[in-house]
Amino acid sequence: MPTVAPHERDRMSLLQLQLQDTIADPTGFYDRLLDAGTVLDPVLGVWLVPRHADVRAVLAHPAASVAMDHAGALARLPGAGLEQAFEALDLHVSFVDGDGHRRLRRVLAEPVQVRHVRTRLADLITDAVTGALDDLTGQPMPDLVTGFAARIPIDVTRQLLAIPADVSTATIRRWSLAWGDVVAAPGHVPTTDRTATIATAAELAVFLRQHVTDREEAPGTAMIDALVAAMRQEAISRDALIANLMMLITAGNETTTNLLSAVLMALADEPRLWAVLREDPQQIPDAVTELGRLHPPTQYTARRMLEPVTLSTGQTLPAGASVVLMLAAANRDPQVFPEPDQIRLDRPSRPVTFGHGPHACFGAPLARLEVETAVRMLTARYARLRPRPGRSWRHNANLRGLAHLPVQLDRNNVAGAR
């Protein structure tokens, strides 16, 4: 790992991750940050915490608040049109502390607990993957992001939330990308076209308000109907339900798409690993864990310190400090993951790909099963996945994901394909 000079440490900023070249390959930035240790971002005034032990400790610490200072952001950005977006964000389970968080999590997480994912939702996921796979037939050189990875979680989400068929897959993805740009941006201020992004997010909120009303009038048996019933029993407010449905659409689609795309990218680049998983599908869960360690769909998460917290290095994060926990850097910490660039399916250590502590991603079992099922069925059908030119990344430094992944698919009956 390179040694970071003091003057370079003082210039390390989260904004460097916003550069397109860094999004395409952030490993150098993370390795320098790990070498430097916890640093104060000279531009944004936030603490960047990269090391695995410290990231896990802060994620689990009761003094680490997820509530954001949106009032301060609005004061700094008058006329930015962020008021409604910030009101929704303040109701997200991801940004609520303490008892409020536990109440919301009980309502929202119940339908996607492991026991349900592995039983009631397994067939739904298999059907979604089968449909996406069938559409690849006759496409020897598809884009596996737009033509496969993005479709599967949207099809699953459509069923869970009973989204009508006349709402297109493209529309759901457009909504998801827009709200993801808000949620993942530094300070929740979009770095893309802010006006267009906020307008698209507002369009999603309008749809969900009407959709919830429709499900009240004609309830069914989908996940959304359980959530609407909880609203009617006053376990969650209408506004909180709308805000968290926005979160579920984005998290359920973007993070899963990003994870699956990254796993498929790695398998295209590592044909020997593809062969291993074809030969022994029982190793697919370990492969998803390891490739998710290297390419986590969420690169960092933020906290605000309610009291001073001392890190393993002896540094103290002061009360009131804004802290960015660098999940992707922690997943590369050589103290925990020796030779972090190497793919090892037998690593005993625990990546923070889906977070840790009370705010660990409750949708992780669903996302993992979607990715595992897609890899199992894809490796069973195709002898090899070959990378093609044209790979590119979306401009979102936090919800880092591929925009395009062109590949060549070699079917099992192709002579000489191994």
C-alpha positions in Angstrom: 0.0 0.0 0.0 1.5 3.4 -0.9 2.5 5.8 1.8 0.6 9.1 1.8 2.6 12.2 2.4 1.1 14.7 4.9 0.4 17.3 2.3 -1.5 14.7 0.2 -3.5 13.6 3.3 -4.6 17.1 3.8 -6.1 17.2 0.3 -8.0 14.0 0.4 -11.7 14.8 -0.2 -14.9 12.8 -0.8 -15.3 15.0 -3.9 -12.4 13.1 -5.5 -14.8 10.1 -5.7 -17.2 12.2 -7.9 -14.7 12.2 -10.8 -15.7 9.8 -13.5 -12.2 8.2 -13.7 -12.3 7.5 -10.0 -15.8 6.0 -10.2 -14.5 3.6 -12.8 -11.6 2.6 -10.5 -11.7 3.9 -7.0 -9.2 1.4 -5.5 -6.3 3.8 -5.6 -8.2 6.4 -3.7 -9.3 3.9 -1.1 -5.8 2.5 -0.7 -4.4 5.9 -0.1 -7.2 6.7 2.4 -6.5 3.4 4.3 -2.9 4.3 4.5 -3.7 7.8 5.7 -6.3 6.6 8.3 -9.1 8.8 9.4 -8.8 12.3 7.8 -10.8 15.5 7.9 -12.1 16.3 4.4 -10.7 19.9 3.8 -13.5 20.7 1.3 -16.6 19.3 2.9 -15.5 19.4 6.5 -16.5 15.8 7.2 -14.4 13.1 8.7 -13.6 10.2 6.4 -13.2 6.9 8.3 -11.8 4.0 6.1 -10.5 1.2 8.4 -12.6 -1.9 9.0 -12.5 -1.9 12.8 -13.4 1.8 13.0 -16.2 1.6 10.5 -17.8 -1.4 12.3 -17.4 0.3 15.7 -19.0 3.6 14.6 -21.8 1.8 12.7 -22.7 0.0 15.9 -22.1 3.0 18.3 -25.2 4.5 20.0 -23.7 8.0 19.6 -23.6 7.7 15.8 -26.8 9.3 14.5 -28.2 8.9 11.0 -30.3 12.0 11.2 -29.1 14.6 8.8 -28.9 18.4 9.2 -31.3 19.2 6.3 -32.3 22.5 7.8 -28.6 23.6 7.5 -28.4 22.5 3.9 -31.6 24.4 3.0 -30.2 27.5 4.6 -27.0 27.2 2.5 -29.0 26.4 -0.7 -32.0 28.8 -0.8 -34.2 28.2 -3.8 -32.7 24.8 -4.6 -36.1 23.1 -4.5 -35.0 20.5 -2.1 -37.7 21.0 0.6 -40.0 18.1 -0.3 -37.1 15.7 -1.0 -35.6 16.5 2.4 -39.0 16.1 4.1 -39.2 12.6 2.6 -35.6 11.8 3.5 -36.3 12.7 7.2 -39.0 9.9 7.2 -36.7 7.2 5.6 -36.0 4.4 8.0 -32.4 4.9 6.9 -32.3 8.4 8.5 -34.3 7.8 11.7 -32.7 7.0 15.1 -33.6 5.1 18.2 -37.2 4.0 18.9 -38.5 5.6 15.7 -36.1 3.6 13.6 -37.0 0.3 15.4 -40.7 0.9 14.9 -40.3 1.6 11.2 -37.9 -1.3 10.7 -40.3 -3.7 12.3 -43.0 -2.7 9.8 -40.8 -2.5 6.7 -38.4 -5.4 7.3 -40.9 -8.1 8.2 -41.9 -9.0 4.6 -38.2 -9.5 3.5 -36.9 -11.5 6.4 -34.8 -14.5 5.6 -37.6 -17.0 6.4 -39.8 -15.3 3.8 -37.1 -14.7 1.2 -36.1 -18.4 1.2 -39.7 -19.7 1.0 -42.4 -17.3 -0.3 -40.1 -15.2 -2.5 -37.8 -17.8 -4.0 -40.2 -18.8 -6.8 -40.9 -15.1 -7.6 -37.1 -14.5 -7.9 -36.7 -17.6 -10.1 -39.5 -16.5 -12.4 -37.9 -13.1 -12.7 -34.5 -14.5 -13.6 -36.1 -17.0 -16.0 -37.9 -14.2 -17.9 -34.7 -12.2 -18.1 -32.7 -15.2 -19.3 -35.2 -16.1 -21.9 -35.0 -12.6 -23.3 -31.3 -13.1 -23.8 -31.9 -16.0 -26.2 -30.8 -15.0 -29.6 -28.7 -12.1 -28.3 -25.1 -13.5 -28.4 -23.7 -10.1 -27.4 -26.1 -8.4 -25.0 -25.6 -5.6 -22.5 -26.0 -7.4 -19.2 -26.9 -4.2 -17.3 -29.8 -3.0 -19.3 -30.8 -6.4 -20.7 -30.5 -8.5 -17.5 -29.2 -7.1 -14.2 -31.5 -4.1 -14.2 -34.6 -6.1 -15.2 -34.5 -8.8 -12.4 -34.9 -6.5 -9.3 -37.4 -4.4 -11.1 -39.5 -7.4 -11.9 -39.3 -8.6 -8.3 -40.1 -5.1 -7.0 -43.0 -4.8 -9.3 -44.5 -8.0 -7.8 -43.8 -7.0 -4.2 -45.3 -3.6 -4.6 -48.0 -4.6 -7.1 -47.0 -1.9 -9.6 -49.4 -2.0 -12.5 -48.2 -3.4 -15.8 -48.8 -0.1 -17.6 -45.9 1.4 -15.6 -43.0 0.5 -17.8 -39.7 -1.0 -16.6 -38.0 2.0 -18.0 -40.1 4.3 -15.9 -39.4 2.4 -12.7 -35.7 2.5 -13.5 -35.9 6.2 -14.2 -37.6 6.9 -10.9 -35.2 4.6 -9.1 -32.1 6.3 -10.5 -33.4 9.8 -9.7 -34.2 9.1 -6.1 -30.9 7.2 -5.8 -29.1 10.3 -6.9 -30.8 12.3 -4.1 -30.2 9.7 -1.4 -26.6 9.0 -2.3 -25.3 12.5 -3.0 -23.1 14.3 -0.5 -25.5 16.1 1.8 -28.3 14.7 -0.4 -27.8 17.5 -2.9 -27.8 15.9 -6.3 -24.6 16.4 -8.3 -26.4 15.7 -11.6 -29.1 17.9 -13.2 -30.8 18.9 -9.9 -34.0 20.3 -11.4 -34.6 17.2 -13.5 -33.7 14.8 -10.7 -36.0 16.5 -8.1 -38.8 16.6 -10.7 -38.5 12.9 -11.4 -38.4 12.0 -7.7 -41.5 14.1 -7.2 -43.2 12.2 -10.0 -42.4 8.9 -8.1 -44.0 10.3 -4.9 -47.1 11.3 -6.8 -47.5 7.9 -8.3 -47.0 6.2 -4.9 -49.6 8.4 -3.2 -52.2 7.3 -5.7 -51.0 3.7 -5.7 -51.4 3.5 -1.9 -54.9 4.9 -2.2 -55.7 2.4 -4.9 -54.5 -0.5 -2.7 -56.6 0.8 0.2 -59.7 0.6 -2.0 -58.8 -2.8 -3.5 -56.3 -4.6 -1.3 -54.5 -7.8 -2.4 -51.9 -10.1 -1.0 -48.7 -8.4 -2.1 -46.1 -6.9 0.2 -47.5 -3.4 -0.3 -50.8 -4.6 1.0 -49.2 -5.6 4.3 -47.6 -2.2 4.5 -50.9 -0.4 3.7 -52.6 -2.5 6.4 -49.9 -1.4 8.9 -50.6 2.2 7.9 -54.3 1.8 8.6 -53.5 0.3 12.0 -51.4 3.5 12.6 -48.1 1.5 12.8 -46.7 3.9 10.2 -48.0 7.3 8.9 -49.1 7.8 5.3 -46.2 10.2 4.7 -43.7 7.8 6.2 -45.1 5.0 4.1 -44.7 7.0 0.9 -41.2 8.0 1.8 -40.1 4.5 2.6 -41.8 3.0 -0.5 -39.5 5.5 -2.4 -36.6 4.0 -0.4 -37.7 0.4 -1.2 -38.0 1.1 -4.9 -34.5 2.6 -5.0 -32.7 0.2 -2.6 -34.5 -2.8 -4.0 -33.5 -1.9 -7.6 -30.3 0.1 -7.6 -28.2 -1.7 -5.1 -29.2 -5.1 -6.4 -28.6 -4.1 -10.0 -25.2 -2.7 -9.1 -24.3 -5.8 -7.1 -25.4 -8.2 -9.8 -23.7 -6.2 -12.6 -20.4 -6.0 -10.6 -20.5 -9.8 -9.9 -21.1 -10.5 -13.6 -18.3 -8.1 -14.6 -15.9 -9.9 -12.3 -17.0 -13.3 -13.7 -16.5 -12.1 -17.2 -13.0 -11.0 -16.3 -12.3 -14.2 -14.4 -13.2 -17.1 -16.6 -11.6 -19.6 -14.2 -14.0 -18.5 -11.5 -16.9 -18.8 -13.9 -15.8 -22.4 -14.5 -15.5 -23.1 -10.7 -19.1 -21.9 -10.1 -20.4 -23.9 -13.1 -18.8 -27.0 -11.7 -19.8 -26.3 -8.0 -22.8 -24.0 -7.6 -22.6 -24.4 -3.9 -19.8 -21.9 -3.9 -22.0 -19.2 -5.5 -23.0 -17.7 -2.1 -19.3 -17.3 -1.1 -18.5 -15.9 -4.5 -21.3 -13.3 -4.1 -19.9 -12.3 -0.7 -16.4 -12.0 -2.0 -17.2 -10.1 -5.2 -19.6 -7.9 -3.2 -16.6 -7.1 -0.9 -14.6 -5.9 -3.9 -17.5 -4.1 -5.5 -20.0 -3.0 -2.8 -23.2 -1.4 -4.3 -23.0 1.3 -1.6 -19.6 2.8 -1.2 -20.1 4.9 1.9 -22.6 5.9 4.5 -22.8 9.0 6.8 -23.3 9.5 10.5 -23.3 12.5 12.9 -21.6 12.1 16.3 -23.8 12.9 19.3 -20.8 12.6 21.6 -17.1 12.1 21.2 -16.0 8.7 20.0 -12.4 7.4 20.1 -11.3 5.2 17.3 -8.9 2.3 17.4 -6.0 4.6 16.3 -6.6 6.8 19.3 -8.1 9.6 17.2 -11.3 11.1 18.6 -14.3 12.1 16.5 -15.7 15.1 18.2 -19.3 15.6 19.2 -21.2 17.2 16.3 -18.8 15.9 13.7 -20.2 14.7 10.4 -18.6 11.3 9.6 -18.5 9.4 6.3 -17.9 5.7 6.9 -16.1 4.4 3.8 -17.6 0.9 3.4 -15.7 0.1 0.2 -12.4 1.1 1.8 -13.1 -1.0 4.9 -13.7 -3.9 2.6 -10.1 -3.5 1.3 -8.5 -3.1 4.7 -5.4 -5.4 4.5 -5.4 -5.9 8.3 -8.7 -7.8 7.8 -8.5 -8.9 4.1 -4.9 -9.8 3.3 -4.1 -9.2 -0.4 -7.5 -7.4 -0.8 -7.3 -7.4 -4.6 -7.3 -11.2 -4.7 -10.6 -13.1 -5.0 -10.8 -15.7 -2.3 -13.9 -17.7 -1.7 -12.7 -19.0 1.7 -12.2 -15.7 3.5 -13.4 -16.0 7.1 -13.7 -12.2 7.7 -16.8 -10.1 7.6 -17.1 -7.4 4.9 -19.4 -4.4 5.6 -21.0 -4.6 2.1 -24.5 -4.4 3.6 -23.5 -2.3 6.6 -23.4 -3.3 10.2 -25.2 -2.6 13.5 -28.8 -1.4 13.9 -29.0 0.1 10.4 -27.6 -2.9 8.5 -29.5 -3.4 5.3 -32.6 -5.4 6.0 -33.1 -6.1 2.3 -29.7 -7.9 2.1 -31.2 -11.5 2.1 -33.5 -10.5 -0.8 -30.7 -8.9 -2.8 -28.3 -11.8 -2.1 -30.9 -14.4 -3.3 -31.6 -12.4 -6.4 -27.9 -12.3 -7.3 -27.2 -15.9 -6.3 -30.2 -17.2 -8.4 -29.2 -15.1 -11.4 -25.6 -16.4 -11.3 -26.7 -20.0 -10.7 -29.1 -20.0 -13.7 -26.7 -18.0 -15.9 -23.7 -20.3 -15.3 -26.0 -23.3 -15.9 -27.1 -22.0 -19.3 -23.9 -20.5 -20.6 -20.4 -22.1 -20.9 -18.6 -18.7 -20.7 -19.1 -15.0 -20.3 -16.6 -13.0 -22.4 -16.1 -9.2 -21.9 -16.7 -6.9 -24.9 -15.7 -3.3 -25.4 -18.1 -0.6 -24.2 -18.1 -1.1 -20.4 -19.0 2.1 -18.6 -20.1 3.4 -15.2 -23.0 5.6 -14.1 -22.1 8.9 -12.5 -23.0 8.1 -9.0 -20.0 7.8 -6.7 -21.9 6.3 -3.8 -24.4 3.9 -5.4 -21.6 2.9 -7.8 -22.8 0.8 -10.6 -22.2 -0.1 -14.2 -24.2 1.7 -16.9 -23.3 -0.8 -19.6 -21.7 -4.3 -19.6 -21.4 -5.6 -23.1 -20.5 -9.3 -23.2 -20.4 -12.3 -25.4 -22.4 -15.3 -24.2 -21.2 -18.7 -25.2 -23.9 -21.3 -25.0 -23.3 -24.8 -23.6 -23.6 -26.3 -27.1 -21.0 -24.0 -28.7 -18.2 -26.2 -29.9 -15.0 -25.5 -28.0 -16.6 -23.3 -25.3 -15.1 -24.0 -22.0 
